[in-house]
């Protein structure tokens, strides 16, 4: 089988890139996706049919395999320097560690987020301990690695998201502290396994960070006091990693994206960004394109980087969101270029890069009312990625004076 590397070259005899390649060149303006991509309608149907017993597990795996191959091939066609499987095999960005056969160990928990369009998502809740990963992000990396010669990016769940699965009082003899120790250990192992399977970069999804700054009676876990605990958990995970891996781990923040709707876009970034940079990650992916004032995000980030530079020898790279996954409107390469050139007024070029605002489809079954269908949303996503890649190259040329 040929490898979807964008040049028609086969994978046979190719040496996959080593995992954990964290260093960027100072003259490079890096660009990468956040994580998820819309699943084809055929895959969504296969999942629903498998859940109702209409098709068997082998039929579902075939549908997943086709979606992954198509994703890698189309990703390569965009010119992206990193690719991923777009989480085609996952039910959601947050529940994959639970696997698919947790029986009575997990039940439906409280509301996680109420989105601007009125729909909500809930948190899976642990019914009994201990907590253990049953499925790993590395499984997706290992399945994708033989299919492409391009470097792979892998998104992983945050320990803060998993921490919401058990209440403050714990579960009987299974204390909250013991649960959090298990979460930290599992998340650290999830990242190490991803690098060992061939990922070059890993990013931690931290959509709950911005949401934590809202007090919402419908989402009882939320509130500003939750944020410091979330940051502490992420730093505990990062502390477990070898330096070469930590430098290749990013943290992603956004106001959510589900059903073309956000959950916390009204929360002021000025409250989150200073706290976000308390995380000792190698780099950050920060939503900006869908903000009312994208340049304000760059200004806030630049201020924190200057402060960080006074206390750290190596301030982190920041990839700013330059495409809006909640909208079918295509950004042009020129618009991407212009946003990055403006951002460079506030963020040093050697610390700047680009990304998409959010994952395009964090949940497998994801209605796309603004797009009309998941297949069209998928086409739009790849077109936006291609514009991001081209626009980032244009910005690099302009900022370097080439």
PyMOL commands that set and color helices and strands:
alter all, ss='L'
color gray80, all
select helices_A, chain A and resi 41-51+57-77+96-98+103-105+137-145+159-163+176-196+208-211+224-239+243-246+269-276+294-309+333-343+349-351+374-400
alter helices_A, ss='H'
color red, helices_A
select strands_A, chain A and resi 30-31+82-83+106-114+120-126+151-156+199-205+249-253+283-286+317-323+352-356
alter strands_A, ss='S'
color yellow, strands_A
deselect
rebuild
show_as cartoon
